[in-house]
C-alpha cells in the first residue's frame, strides 16, 4: 500500500528557482513522484510513494525554516497515481490572476467538526463550492452553490455577477478540495464586504477523514490517476449521469476525437457504445484515437488517459 499526500504552505521563498532545483533533486533521491509547484509565495504540491518515502519527505520539508506546521492531507492507494515527478516554479501557486491577494487577510478556519456543527445546527448561511464545475458535478456538500466556471481564475468575475444576490449579512461557508483556493477566494469576499467568512480547514479531504463525509453527496475529484476518491463511505452512489446513456456515473474521460478532446462524464457502457467519443460526429472523425474497452477504465492508462498531461499541468495548482 502506498501513500498520497496533498499539501500547500504560504511562506516567503527568496530564491524560488534555486529552492525548486534543490527540492526536485531531493524528491528524486528518495523516489517521490507527483507534481510540486513553487514560487515566492510558497509551495503547493501533491505526491506519492511508500510510507517510508512519504515520511522522509514530510520530515525534510517541515524541517526547512518557515515550512513547519504543514497540513498534509494523506490518503492510501494501491499504486502511486503519478507517472513521474514534476517540480517547477509557477507565477501563482493557485491561479486567480489577481495581484496582492494575501492569504493572511482571508476568512476564519472551521475545523471539520465545527463545519459539521454549523451545517447541522444553523441555517442562515450561504455555502459556496470554490472548485470548477467539472469537480462539483460529481460531488458537493448538500445545498452548496456550485458556480459554473471551468477555471479558478473565473471566480472573481463570478463573484461580481452574484454580489447583489448574496446578502452581506449572511455567514459565508466555503470549501474546496484541500483548502488553498479558499485561502485566496475568502480574501476577495472580505474585500467585497462580507465579514463573516469561513473556510473548511483542510478541505473536503480532511473532512472525509475526520467526520466521515456526512452531508457530502457524491465523490471528490482529484488531479491524479485515481480521478475520484470516496468521501462518504456510507453513500457512494454517483450524483452525475453519463452523457451518453443517461445512467448514474462519476467517471470522466476526454473525447477520443483529438480535434474535440471534450471532457465529459461517461460510463463504461457509454464509452463502449461511442468508442470513447462524446458524439456520433466525433466517433466518425478521422482524428479519433483507438479505443480499447478492456483497458480504458484501468489505472495507469498510458495510451488513453481521462486527462492528458497538458490538462493536468494547467489545472493542478487548483487542486488544493
Number of C-alpha atoms within 10 A of each C-alpha: 10 17 21 25 18 24 21 24 20 20 15 14 17 12 10 20 16 12 16 20 13 13 19 17 12 15 22 15 10 14 16 23 23 22 23 26 23 24 23 19 19 19 24 25 22 24 25 28 25 18 14 12 18 23 12 14 21 15 11 14 15 13 12 9 8 15 17 14 9 14 16 18 21 17 15 15 14 9 17 24 22 21 13 14 17 17 20 17 18 19 12 19 26 22 19 18 13 11 7 5 17 14 18 10 14 21 26 17 19 19 17 23 13 13 19 18 12 14 19 10 8 10 9 12 17 16 21 20 21 27 28 22 16 18 21 25 21 22 21 26 20 13 14 17 15 19 18 15 16 14 16 21 17 16 21 15 11 13 17 10 10 11 15 9 8 13 14 17 12 15 18 23 25 29 27 28 26 24 26 27 26 29 28 21 25 29 19 22 20 16 13 13 13 20 17 17 22 21 29 27 25 25 23 24 26 24 25 19 15 11 15 17 24 17 16 20 22 28 28 24 24 17 21 20 19 16 18 19 14 19 26 21 13 10 14 13 15 18 17 20 19 21 17 18 15 13 16 16 21 24 20 22 24 21 25 27 23 15 12 15 18 15 15 20 24 29 24 17 15 20 25 16 15 20 24 28 30 25 14 11 10 21 19 13 15 10 13 19 17 12 17 14 15 9 13 20 18 13 15 17 14 11 12 20 18 20 19 14 10 8 11 15 13 11 17 21 24 24 26 28
